[in-house]
Structures are given as C-alpha cells and as structure tokens.
Amino acid sequence: MRSIKITIFLVGAFIILYDKFYVRHFVHLPNQFNLAKDVAPNLISAFLFPFCVDLFFKRWVQLTNKKSIFHICLVGLIFMIGNELAQLFPIFKRTFDLYDILFSFIGISFGYFVYTRWFLAEATPKISYYDPQ
C-alpha cells in the first residue's frame, strides 16, 4: 500500500509541476479551459494532502481512524485558506482567487474520501485474539 501512496504522490506532483511550468506558459488552451488550468494545482495539492501527511509525517501523526484523518484534513484546509488570504497583502506580490479556496476545499474533501475509503483499513492495527498459553 505504501508504494501506491508514493505513486499517487509522485503522479500528482508531476501533474502540478507540468501545469505550473509547461502548460501555463507554452500551451495555448481555449478560454473555457483557463479556470481548470488555473485551479488544477490547488485541487491536486489539496487532494494529495492526506497522502503527504501519511508519507512524510508518519512519525508525528498517526492516521488510524476517520476522526484523525478529518482533523488533519481540516488543519490542512485552514492552512490553505490562510495562504490564500495572505495573498491579499500586496507585499507577497500574488493574486487572491476565491476559486482557489473553493477548489482546495473540493480537493481536500475528495482526498479525505479516497484516503478513508481505500487506505484506512491498512492503518488500523490488527488485533489478534490468539493466546498461545
């Protein structure tokens, strides 16, 4: 299962980098795809959040039940919203976009449901009732 999580992370990271550094600058898409092109990194990075926490912060955070995964996803969403709100200050020289917040919410919700549906059974400890004595 760990290899599947790593594969999901690597594919997502590749798509984000491909969009940010190639598609946005060199590929001319029709106007109806501009929104998808702009919010794709937020959507994908938010989706990857529970997988990244499980891969990189397993030492400090145990994702063993839906409640702990929900809390981690909620903290991640709060940080993503805070990052977007910080872009309102001109010192960062970035632009605020409400769609980024919306698609971060959609991505982290989808990431929560995928992670709890397919990867939560692996995280639950196996209890054996066999007593050899």
C-alpha positions in Angstrom: 0.0 0.0 0.0 2.9 2.3 0.7 4.0 2.1 -2.9 0.6 3.0 -4.1 0.6 6.1 -1.9 4.0 7.0 -3.2 2.8 6.6 -6.8 -0.2 8.8 -6.1 2.0 11.4 -4.6 4.6 11.3 -7.5 1.9 11.4 -10.2 0.2 14.3 -8.5 3.4 16.2 -8.0 4.3 15.7 -11.7 0.9 17.0 -12.9 1.3 20.1 -10.7 4.8 20.8 -11.9 3.7 20.1 -15.5 0.8 22.5 -15.2 2.7 25.3 -13.5 5.9 25.2 -15.6 4.7 24.0 -19.0 1.0 24.2 -19.7 0.6 27.7 -18.3 3.4 29.1 -20.3 3.7 27.2 -23.5 0.3 25.6 -24.2 -2.5 27.8 -25.5 -5.8 26.4 -24.5 -9.3 27.7 -25.4 -10.7 30.2 -23.0 -13.2 27.8 -21.4 -10.2 25.8 -20.0 -8.5 28.7 -18.3 -10.2 28.2 -15.0 -9.3 24.5 -15.0 -5.7 25.3 -15.8 -5.5 27.9 -13.0 -7.1 25.9 -10.2 -5.6 22.5 -11.1 -2.5 22.9 -8.8 -4.8 23.8 -5.8 -7.2 21.0 -6.5 -4.4 18.3 -6.8 -2.3 19.5 -4.0 -5.3 19.6 -1.7 -6.2 16.1 -2.8 -2.6 14.9 -2.0 -2.6 16.4 1.5 -3.6 13.3 3.5 -1.2 11.1 1.4 1.7 13.5 2.1 0.9 13.6 5.8 0.9 9.8 5.9 4.1 9.6 3.9 6.2 12.3 5.4 4.8 12.9 8.9 4.0 9.4 10.0 6.4 9.8 12.9 4.4 12.5 14.5 0.9 12.0 13.1 -1.0 8.6 13.2 -3.8 8.4 10.7 -5.6 5.4 12.3 -9.3 6.5 12.1 -11.6 8.7 10.2 -11.6 11.3 13.0 -7.8 11.8 13.0 -7.8 12.0 9.2 -10.7 14.5 9.3 -8.7 16.7 11.8 -5.6 16.6 9.7 -7.6 17.5 6.5 -9.3 20.3 8.4 -5.9 21.7 9.6 -4.6 21.5 6.0 -7.7 23.3 4.7 -7.2 26.0 7.3 -3.6 26.5 6.2 -4.6 26.6 2.5 -7.2 29.2 3.2 -4.7 31.2 5.3 -2.2 31.0 2.5 -4.8 32.3 0.0 -5.9 35.1 2.4 -2.3 36.1 2.8 -2.2 36.8 -0.9 -4.5 39.8 -0.2 -1.5 41.7 1.1 0.5 43.4 -1.7 3.8 42.6 -0.1 3.6 39.0 -1.4 3.0 40.1 -5.0 0.5 37.4 -5.6 -3.2 37.4 -6.5 -6.1 36.3 -4.3 -8.5 34.0 -6.0 -11.7 32.7 -4.5 -11.8 29.8 -6.9 -8.5 28.6 -5.3 -10.2 28.3 -1.9 -13.2 26.5 -3.4 -11.1 24.0 -5.3 -8.8 23.5 -2.3 -12.0 22.5 -0.4 -13.1 20.2 -3.1 -9.7 18.6 -3.4 -9.2 18.0 0.3 -12.7 16.6 0.6 -12.0 14.2 -2.3 -8.6 13.3 -0.8 -10.3 12.6 2.6 -12.9 10.3 1.0 -10.4 8.4 -1.2 -7.9 8.0 1.7 -10.6 6.8 4.2 -12.2 4.5 1.6 -9.1 2.8 0.3 -6.2 3.3 2.7 -7.8 3.4 6.2 -8.0 -0.4 6.5 -4.2 -0.5 6.3 -3.8 2.0 9.1 -5.9 0.2 11.6 -3.9 -2.0 14.0 -4.5 -5.7 13.6 -5.6 -7.3 17.0 -5.0 -10.9 17.4 -7.1 -12.8 20.0 -5.0 -15.9 19.8 -3.4 -16.7 23.1 -0.7 -19.4 22.8 -0.6 -20.1 26.6 
